Amino acid sequence: MSIEKNLVTPIDWKRADLLIDLALEEDLDAAGDTTTLSVVPENAISRAVLLCKEDTMVLAGLEVAKRVFEKVEPSLKFTAFKKDGDTCVRGEFLAEISGPARGIITAERTALNFLQRMCGVATMSCRYAEALKDTDCVVLDTRKTTPGYRNLEKYAVAVGGATNHRIGLFDRIMIKDNHRELAALEGDGAIMRAVARARQAYPDLEIEVETDTLEEVREAAESGAEYIMLDNMSDEMMAEAVKIVNGRAKLEASGGITIERLPRIGKLGVDFVSSGALTHSVKSMDISLDIEVIK
């Protein structure tokens, strides 16, 4: 599966609905929203808005938030004012929800938890992609995602302008350092042997090899792997790796990647930079739900 720049992974609603159901069950248990049930009049009708409270952020997950509200109270009307991928600023309304007040209040926190997290991922991804905008290098995400949330987080990455790497362990051969160490138990030539075996076992899958040294880069290039990861290498080592490979494989810089370092790495000649920070070091965005009583 070749890496396609900015291809947005669709939301898998079967998985997303499972997460939403689990989140609502976690919040409501068997008793439900006891505060709202006891305090808010049963027939109260309200209108609420989702409000951006960040100076700037990239929107992602609005349809997920809508799904939460509709699961709690199907009669609620959700009107979006923005769409995923939009840049939003402080004070802007993202959407309006109207209908039974109890449903709005009960769904509020779960909807915001999804929305704030996904906006955080999209915003971080946008910042990383922007740092490489003057280069031909593409920023990739990783598998360092919140367990169960991979589809939603990778969707948010792409919405933010970065690019998805492999989705799981099934859609690309990735021969990492631990694989190499185990393959080396059979003697020298571990990378060549591992690539040959992977090619024979899964001929339709592309192969990537993680390398730590320039000697490993040479062996990986000679093995015929489509991608070579340059793990925790200095700029000087990566520049040398570009010369060694000489177009025989795509090169991916990884490890120790900071946003400040990106513009410099992007000019070294590598094709990709991958960073787990797009998903594992994200600050959720500040979004509030402001409600008013209609009747």
N, C-alpha and C positions, 0 to 999 in steps of 0.2 A: 504494500500500500504506500504509494508515493506521498510525500508531504505536499499538500496543496495550500498555498499561502492564503490566509484569511478565509478559508472555507469554514462556514459556521456549522458546527455539529448540531443537528436539530435536537430539540428537547425530546427526550424519550418519555412520553407521558405515562407509559406503564410504570416505569421506575419512579418518575416524579410523583405520581399519585400514591405510590407506596410510601414515599417519604412524607408526603403531606398527611396522609392518614396516620402514620406513626407519630408525627409531630403533634397532631391534634389529639390523638389518644393520650400522648404523654402529658399534654396540658389539661385535658378535660377529665381523664379517667372515667369512672362510671357515674360519678355524681354530676359532672358537667361544670359549667361556670357558676359556681354557687353565689358569688358576689353579684354578678349581673342578674341572675335569676331572682335574687331577693331584693335588689335595689331598683333595677330599671323596670318601669311599667311594661307589661307584656305588649301593649299596643303602640308603644312609642315609635315614631318614625323619625329618622334622622338623616342628615347628610354629612359626609366626612370627606376630607381631602388628604391625600398623601403629599407631604411637603418636603422639598429638598432643603436640608439645613447645612449642606457643605458649600464651601466657596465654589467648588466645581467638582463634578463627578460624571462618570459615564453610566448611563442607565442600563441595567440588565435584570431580568427576572420579573418584569411587570405582569406577564401572563401567568407566572407562577403565583404571584400575589392574588391575582384575580381568581385563580382556581381555588385558593384557600377560602376566600370570602364566599364563593359559590358553593363550596362543600358544606360550609357551616350554615348558610342560609341561601338556598337556591333562588329566592325571590329578590335578592339584592341586585341592584343595577350598578355595574362597574363601567365607568367611562374614562378611557385613557386620554390624557392630554399630550403625552409624549410616547415615544416608541423606543424599544431596546436599541442601544447604539447611540442614542442622542446624548449630547453633552448638556448637563443641567447645572444650574447655578442656584445659589442660596435664594430662597423665597419663591422658587417656581413650584407650581402645582404639577404633580406627576399624573394624578388621576383623581376621580371623584367616585365615592361609593354612596349610594342612597338606598334607603329601605328600612326594614326593621332594625331598631337601634340595638337590640340584644345581639343580633347576628354580627353587626359591625364591631361591637366591643369584644365579643368572644373571639372573633377571627383576628383581631388587630395584631397581637404579639406574634402569632405564628406567621402571618403574612409579612410582617416587618422583618422577622428573623431571616426568612428566605431572601427577601428583597435587599436588605442591607448587606448581607453576605455577598450576594451575586454582584451588586453594584461595586463592592470593594474589590472583587476579583477583576471586574471589567475595567475599573479605574486604574488599578495597578498595571494591568496588561497594556492599557493605552500609554501609560508613562514609559514603559519599557520599549514599546513599538516606536514611540516618538523619538526616543534616544537613538534609534537606528535609521531614522527616516532619510538621512543623507547618504546611506550606504546601500549596498545590494544584499546585506545580511538580514536574515529573518529571525525574529525571536520566537522560541518555542516554549510550550509548557512541558510539564513532566507528569509522572504518575504520583507525585507527592500531593495528593488531593485528600479532602476530608472523606473518610470511609463512607461509601454509599452515595456521595454527592458528586462523583466524578463527572457524570454526564452534565449536570447543571453547571459545575465549575468550568468544565472545558467549553461549554456553550458560552459562558460569560467571558472566558479568555478570548474567544474568537470575536465576540461582539465588541470587545474592547480594542480590537485591532491586532492582536497577536495571533499566533498560529498553533494549532493542536499538533502535538507529537503523537505517538501511538496511544491508542485508547486503553489497551490492557496488555496482558502477556500473550495474547492470542494473535495480534495483527501485525507483528513484526518480530523477527529474530533479533534479540539484543544480547550480544555476548559481552557480559560485563566482567569485572575483575575476578569475582568469585567463580564465575564459569571458567575463566582462563586458568585460575589456580587449580581447579579440579581436573581440567583437561590436561594440565601439565603433569599430573601424576603418571601419565603414560609416556612421558619423555618430552624432548624438545619438539618445537614446531606446533605448540598448542593452538595457536591462532589459526594456522593453516588447516589443522586437523578439525578444529571446531567448526570452521566455516564450511569445510567440505561435507561434514556430517549433517550440518543444518540444511545445506543446499539439497542434499539427497533426501532428507526426511520431509522437508517442506519447500519443494521447488518453486512454489508460487509466491513465497514470501520474500521480501527484501531483507537483507542482513546488515546489521550495524555492529561494529566492534568497538568497545571502549578501550582506549589506550592511555597509558601513563607515561611512556617514554617514546623517544624518537625511533628506537629499535622496534618497538611494538607497532608504531605507525608504518614503518617499512614493511613489516610482515603482513599487516592488515591490508595495505595497498596491494601487495602481491597476491593476497588470498582471493581477491575479486569481490570483496564486500562492497556493497553499494554506498555505505555510510561509515565514517570513522569518527568516533567521539574523541576529542582531545580533552582529557579530564585533568583539571587543576594544573594546567600548563601556564607558564609565563607567556607574555606577549612574544618574546623572542623565540621560545620553543614553538609556538603556534605558527609564527612566520616561517620557521624552518620546516614545519610539517607541511605547510602549503607547497613549498618547493619540492619536498620529497614525493608527495602524492601526485602533484602535477596533473590534476584533473581526473585522475583514475577513480576517485570516489568523492562524494560530498563530505564536507568536513563540518563537524558540530563542536563548538566550544562549550564546555560545561564545567561547573565547579568553581566556586569563588567568584561568581559573576555578580558584580554590583552594577547598579544603574549608572554610576559615574564612570565605570570602565567600558560601558557598552560602545560609545562612539569610537573609541580607540580600537577595540576588538573588531568592530565592523569594517575597519579599513585594512585589516590584515590579510583578507582574502578568504576567510572561512565563510561557509555558506549559511550556517545557522549558529545561534546562541540559545542554549536551553537554560531555563531558570525555574527552580522550584518555588522561588519567591512569588511567582504569579498567583500561586494558590496557597502555599503554606505560611506565608508571612503577611497576610492581608489584614488590614483594618476595615471592619465593617463601616459602611457609610452611615451618616446620621440622617435619618428620615423619620419624620413624625406623622402621626395621624391626628388631625384636628377635627373635632366633631361639633356639630350644632344640631339642636332639636328643631325639627320642623313642626311636629305636633305630637 
